[in-house]
Amino acid sequence: MKKLGCMLSAVVLSVVLADSAFGQEPKACRWGASAYFIPGRQLVVDSYERKWLQGKESSAVGLKLTHAALPSDSDAYAHDYRYPTLSLGLNYSMNHGVTMHRSPDPDWGLAQMVDYDSRLGNTVSAYLEFARPLLRSGRWEVDYTLAAGIGYNKTKYNPENNVDNELIGSRWLIYFGAGTHVCYQFCQDWALKAGVDFFHHSNGALNRPNKGSNTWGPSLALCYRPYYRALTHGDSDGDTHSEHPSGMSAFKKYCFLNFVAGIGGKTMLEDWKLTQFNTPPGDADYRTSDFRFYMAYSLQTDVMYRYARRWASGLGVDFAYGTYADHIRQLDEKMGKTARHSPWSLGLAVRHEAYYHRLALSMSVGVYLHRQMGADAKIVEKPYYEKIGLSYAFPSLGGLSVGGRVNAHSTKADFTEFVLSYPLRLFLL
C-alpha cells in the first residue's frame, strides 16, 4: 500500500511539473501520436436496409502517428489552413454486433429465408487523415478531420454462410472518414480529445453487393502533442494568422483549364438484383457472389478559378462511356422492360478542389444532359450525379496529377476509376 501511494504521488508530481512548464518556450518537435476509442453504431441509410439490418452495435479502436507544420517552417499552405496536422492512422472496427437477416417479404422475390443471421465481420483500415483547426485558444482546440484509405474485411458476402450480408461484398475496401472534435491540452505534451466520428467502408461498385458499411459514434482520444505550444506561440512575429507572414508571398489568383481522363469499371446492380430476387433456388446463379466486371471510360474538361492557395472552383463538362449498356439492354428485353440504351453519358457539373501542397481533394455535383442506361437507371439514378476523388500532383511534370475517384448517384457508387489530370493556366487575375 505504501508503494502504491508513492507511485501515485510520483504520477501526480510529474503531471504538476509538466503543467507548470506549459507556458515555457515551445519545443521544436513536429511529431505526435494518439490512441482513440469509438463506441459506435451502424447507420441505417434507407427503408430498404431497415428491413434486414438487425444488430447495429459497432465499436472501433485506433492509433495515429501525426505530423504538424509549425509557424517557424514558413509553410504557406499550413499558414492558410491555420497549421493543420497530417496523420497516418490504423483503425480496427469491431463489428460482432452487426447482424443481418431477411424475413419473408414480397419485395425479396424468389430469395428464400435462411435459418441463420449473417454478420458484417471486423475490418482493419489504414488511412491518411487531414485535421484542420477551426479554433485554437490557450489549451482548447476545435477541429474537423477528413480521412481516406483502404480497408480489409475477411468476412464478406457469401451465398453459403453469409447470404444476407449486403453491406460488404469484397475483402478489400475503400475507407472514408470524417469527424469534428474538441481537444483540451491538460499539460505541456498531453491532451484529451472528444468528438463525433463517421467512417464508411465499401468497394466502390467494383464488386457486389456494395451497400456499404456506415458507422458513427462519439470518440475519445488520448493525444501526445509535444508540438502544441509551438503552434500557439505563433511565428517569429508572434502571429500565426497574419495575412502574409515574413517569408511568405501573397497568392496570385488565376484561371486555368483542367483536362481529366479516367479509366475504371464496375459490376452491375442489375446483375445483383437479377441473381438475388429473380433467379430460382437451385439455379447456378441463385444469389451468386460471382459478377462480371465491365470497363468504364471518362473525359472531363473544366474552367476553374483558383481564388486562394488552397481552393479553386469552376464549371465543367463530363463525358462517359460505359461498355455495359448493351448488357443492360439484353436484361431489359429479357424482363420485358422498355427503355432507351446508350453507352454515352454527358453532364454539366459544378466543381470544387481543395489543395494542400501536392494533394488535392476534388468534388463535383452535376446534372445529366444525356443519360440512357435502361429501365432500372430511371428508378435508381437521379438526374444528377456526384464525383469525389483524391489526387497527387507532380510539379516537375507541369502539375500532372494521378489519383482515384468514385462516381456516384445520391451518394451510391456507380463506378470507380483511376484518373490523370493536367491543368493549363490561362491568365492571372
DARA-V685283 format. One record per pair of residues at least 4 apart in sequence whose ideal C-beta (glycine too) atoms are under 6 Angstrom apart, sorted by the first residue. I is the first residue (numbers start at 0). J is the second residue. D is the distance in whole Angstrom. If there is no record, write none. Layout:
i=I j=J d=D
i=I j=J d=D
This chain:
i=14 j=186 d=6
i=17 j=186 d=4
i=17 j=187 d=5
i=18 j=186 d=4
i=20 j=187 d=5
i=21 j=187 d=5
i=25 j=228 d=4
i=25 j=229 d=4
i=25 j=232 d=5
i=26 j=225 d=5
i=28 j=225 d=4
i=28 j=226 d=5
i=29 j=66 d=6
i=29 j=67 d=5
i=29 j=226 d=5
i=30 j=66 d=6
i=31 j=65 d=4
i=31 j=223 d=5
i=31 j=224 d=5
i=32 j=64 d=6
i=32 j=223 d=5
i=33 j=63 d=5
i=33 j=220 d=5
i=33 j=222 d=4
i=34 j=62 d=5
i=34 j=221 d=6
i=35 j=61 d=5
i=35 j=218 d=6
i=35 j=220 d=4
i=36 j=60 d=5
i=36 j=219 d=6
i=37 j=59 d=4
i=37 j=196 d=6
i=37 j=216 d=5
i=37 j=218 d=5
i=38 j=58 d=5
i=38 j=216 d=6
i=39 j=57 d=5
i=39 j=58 d=6
i=39 j=214 d=5
i=39 j=215 d=6
i=39 j=216 d=3
i=40 j=55 d=5
i=40 j=216 d=6
i=41 j=55 d=4
i=41 j=57 d=5
i=41 j=97 d=5
i=41 j=214 d=6
i=42 j=213 d=4
i=42 j=215 d=6
i=43 j=48 d=5
i=43 j=49 d=5
i=43 j=52 d=6
i=44 j=48 d=6
i=48 j=52 d=5
i=51 j=99 d=5
i=51 j=101 d=5
i=51 j=163 d=6
i=52 j=99 d=6
i=53 j=98 d=5
i=53 j=100 d=5
i=54 j=96 d=5
i=54 j=97 d=6
i=54 j=98 d=4
i=56 j=96 d=3
i=57 j=94 d=5
i=57 j=97 d=5
i=57 j=214 d=5
i=58 j=93 d=5
i=59 j=90 d=6
i=59 j=92 d=5
i=60 j=91 d=5
i=61 j=88 d=6
i=61 j=89 d=6
i=61 j=90 d=4
i=62 j=89 d=5
i=63 j=86 d=4
i=63 j=88 d=4
i=64 j=87 d=5
i=65 j=84 d=5
i=65 j=86 d=4
i=66 j=85 d=5
i=67 j=84 d=5
i=67 j=226 d=4
i=68 j=72 d=5
i=68 j=74 d=5
i=68 j=77 d=4
i=68 j=82 d=6
i=69 j=229 d=5
i=70 j=233 d=6
i=70 j=234 d=3
i=70 j=239 d=5
i=73 j=246 d=4
i=75 j=247 d=5
i=76 j=355 d=6
i=76 j=356 d=5
i=77 j=82 d=5
i=79 j=308 d=5
i=79 j=309 d=5
i=80 j=131 d=5
i=81 j=132 d=5
i=82 j=230 d=5
i=83 j=130 d=6
i=83 j=131 d=4
i=84 j=130 d=5
i=86 j=128 d=4
i=88 j=126 d=5
i=88 j=128 d=5
i=89 j=125 d=6
i=90 j=124 d=4
i=91 j=123 d=5
i=92 j=122 d=4
i=93 j=121 d=6
i=94 j=119 d=4
i=94 j=120 d=6
i=94 j=121 d=6
i=97 j=119 d=4
i=98 j=116 d=4
i=98 j=118 d=6
i=99 j=117 d=4
i=99 j=163 d=4
i=99 j=164 d=6
i=100 j=116 d=5
i=100 j=163 d=6
i=101 j=107 d=6
i=101 j=112 d=6
i=101 j=163 d=5
i=103 j=112 d=6
i=107 j=276 d=6
i=108 j=276 d=3
i=108 j=277 d=6
i=109 j=279 d=5
i=110 j=275 d=6
i=110 j=276 d=5
i=111 j=280 d=6
i=113 j=162 d=6
i=117 j=161 d=5
i=117 j=163 d=4
i=117 j=164 d=4
i=119 j=166 d=6
i=120 j=152 d=5
i=120 j=154 d=2
i=122 j=150 d=5
i=122 j=152 d=4
i=122 j=200 d=6
i=123 j=151 d=5
i=124 j=148 d=6
i=124 j=150 d=4
i=124 j=174 d=4
i=125 j=148 d=5
i=126 j=146 d=5
i=126 j=148 d=3
i=126 j=174 d=5
i=128 j=144 d=5
i=128 j=146 d=4
i=129 j=145 d=5
i=130 j=142 d=5
i=130 j=144 d=5
i=131 j=143 d=6
i=132 j=140 d=5
i=132 j=142 d=5
i=133 j=141 d=5
i=134 j=141 d=4
i=135 j=140 d=5
i=138 j=183 d=6
i=138 j=184 d=4
i=140 j=182 d=4
i=141 j=181 d=5
i=142 j=180 d=6
i=143 j=179 d=5
i=144 j=178 d=5
i=145 j=177 d=6
i=146 j=176 d=4
i=147 j=175 d=6
i=147 j=389 d=5
i=148 j=174 d=4
i=149 j=174 d=6
i=150 j=172 d=4
i=150 j=174 d=5
i=150 j=200 d=5
i=151 j=170 d=6
i=152 j=167 d=5
i=152 j=170 d=6
i=155 j=167 d=5
i=155 j=168 d=6
i=155 j=169 d=6
i=155 j=170 d=6
i=156 j=161 d=6
i=156 j=164 d=5
i=156 j=168 d=5
i=156 j=208 d=5
i=156 j=288 d=6
i=157 j=161 d=4
i=158 j=162 d=5
i=158 j=286 d=5
i=158 j=288 d=6
i=162 j=286 d=6
i=165 j=208 d=4
i=165 j=210 d=5
i=166 j=210 d=5
i=166 j=212 d=5
i=168 j=206 d=5
i=168 j=207 d=5
i=168 j=208 d=4
i=168 j=209 d=6
i=169 j=202 d=4
i=169 j=206 d=4
i=172 j=200 d=5
i=172 j=202 d=6
i=173 j=201 d=6
i=173 j=203 d=5
i=174 j=200 d=6
i=175 j=199 d=5
i=176 j=198 d=4
i=177 j=197 d=5
i=178 j=194 d=5
i=178 j=196 d=4
i=179 j=194 d=5
i=180 j=192 d=5
i=180 j=194 d=3
i=181 j=193 d=6
i=182 j=190 d=5
i=182 j=192 d=4
i=183 j=191 d=5
i=184 j=190 d=4
i=184 j=227 d=5
i=188 j=225 d=5
i=190 j=222 d=4
i=190 j=224 d=5
i=192 j=220 d=4
i=192 j=222 d=5
i=193 j=219 d=5
i=194 j=218 d=5
i=195 j=217 d=6
i=196 j=218 d=5
i=197 j=215 d=4
i=198 j=214 d=6
i=199 j=213 d=5
i=200 j=212 d=4
i=201 j=209 d=6
i=201 j=211 d=3
i=202 j=206 d=5
i=202 j=209 d=5
i=203 j=405 d=5
i=203 j=412 d=5
i=203 j=415 d=3
i=204 j=209 d=5
i=204 j=265 d=4
i=204 j=412 d=4
i=204 j=414 d=5
i=205 j=415 d=6
i=206 j=266 d=6
i=207 j=266 d=5
i=207 j=271 d=4
i=207 j=290 d=5
i=233 j=237 d=5
i=233 j=238 d=5
i=233 j=239 d=4
i=234 j=244 d=5
i=243 j=247 d=6
i=243 j=249 d=5
i=250 j=308 d=4
i=251 j=427 d=6
i=252 j=306 d=5
i=252 j=428 d=4
i=253 j=305 d=6
i=253 j=424 d=6
i=253 j=427 d=5
i=254 j=304 d=5
i=254 j=425 d=5
i=254 j=426 d=6
i=255 j=303 d=5
i=255 j=422 d=5
i=255 j=423 d=6
i=255 j=424 d=5
i=255 j=425 d=6
i=256 j=423 d=4
i=257 j=301 d=4
i=257 j=303 d=5
i=257 j=420 d=6
i=257 j=422 d=5
i=258 j=300 d=6
i=258 j=421 d=5
i=259 j=299 d=4
i=259 j=418 d=6
i=259 j=420 d=4
i=260 j=298 d=6
i=260 j=419 d=5
i=261 j=297 d=4
i=261 j=416 d=4
i=261 j=418 d=4
i=262 j=296 d=6
i=262 j=417 d=6
i=263 j=295 d=5
i=263 j=414 d=5
i=263 j=415 d=5
i=263 j=416 d=3
i=264 j=292 d=5
i=264 j=293 d=6
i=264 j=294 d=5
i=264 j=295 d=5
i=265 j=293 d=6
i=265 j=414 d=4
i=266 j=290 d=4
i=266 j=292 d=6
i=269 j=327 d=6
i=269 j=330 d=5
i=269 j=375 d=5
i=270 j=290 d=5
i=271 j=275 d=6
i=272 j=276 d=6
i=273 j=277 d=5
i=274 j=278 d=5
i=274 j=284 d=5
i=274 j=287 d=5
i=275 j=286 d=6
i=278 j=282 d=5
i=278 j=284 d=5
i=278 j=285 d=5
i=280 j=285 d=5
i=293 j=322 d=5
i=293 j=323 d=4
i=294 j=322 d=5
i=295 j=321 d=5
i=295 j=414 d=5
i=296 j=320 d=5
i=297 j=319 d=5
i=298 j=318 d=4
i=299 j=315 d=6
i=299 j=317 d=5
i=300 j=316 d=5
i=301 j=313 d=5
i=301 j=315 d=3
i=301 j=350 d=5
i=302 j=313 d=5
i=302 j=314 d=6
i=303 j=311 d=5
i=303 j=313 d=4
i=304 j=313 d=6
i=305 j=311 d=4
i=309 j=354 d=5
i=310 j=353 d=6
i=311 j=352 d=5
i=312 j=351 d=5
i=313 j=350 d=5
i=315 j=348 d=5
i=315 j=350 d=5
i=317 j=346 d=4
i=317 j=348 d=6
i=317 j=365 d=6
i=319 j=344 d=4
i=320 j=342 d=5
i=320 j=343 d=6
i=321 j=342 d=5
i=324 j=340 d=5
i=324 j=342 d=4
i=327 j=340 d=6
i=327 j=373 d=4
i=328 j=340 d=4
i=331 j=336 d=4
i=331 j=338 d=6
i=331 j=373 d=5
i=331 j=374 d=5
i=336 j=374 d=4
i=338 j=373 d=5
i=338 j=374 d=4
i=339 j=371 d=4
i=340 j=371 d=6
i=340 j=373 d=6
i=341 j=371 d=4
i=344 j=370 d=5
i=345 j=368 d=5
i=345 j=369 d=4
i=346 j=365 d=4
i=346 j=367 d=5
i=347 j=365 d=6
i=347 j=366 d=6
i=348 j=363 d=4
i=348 j=365 d=3
i=349 j=364 d=6
i=350 j=363 d=5
i=351 j=362 d=5
i=352 j=359 d=5
i=352 j=361 d=5
i=353 j=360 d=5
i=354 j=359 d=5
i=357 j=391 d=5
i=357 j=392 d=5
i=359 j=390 d=5
i=360 j=389 d=6
i=361 j=388 d=5
i=362 j=387 d=5
i=363 j=386 d=5
i=364 j=385 d=5
i=365 j=384 d=5
i=366 j=382 d=6
i=366 j=383 d=5
i=367 j=382 d=6
i=372 j=376 d=4
i=375 j=379 d=6
i=376 j=380 d=5
i=380 j=408 d=5
i=381 j=408 d=6
i=381 j=409 d=6
i=384 j=408 d=6
i=385 j=407 d=5
i=386 j=404 d=6
i=386 j=406 d=5
i=387 j=405 d=6
i=388 j=402 d=5
i=388 j=403 d=6
i=388 j=404 d=3
i=389 j=402 d=5
i=390 j=400 d=4
i=390 j=402 d=3
i=392 j=398 d=5
i=392 j=400 d=4
i=393 j=399 d=5
i=398 j=422 d=5
i=399 j=421 d=5
i=400 j=420 d=5
i=401 j=419 d=6
i=402 j=418 d=5
i=403 j=417 d=6
i=404 j=416 d=6
i=404 j=418 d=5
i=405 j=412 d=5
i=405 j=415 d=5
i=406 j=413 d=5
i=406 j=414 d=5
i=407 j=411 d=6
i=407 j=412 d=5
i=407 j=413 d=6
i=408 j=413 d=6
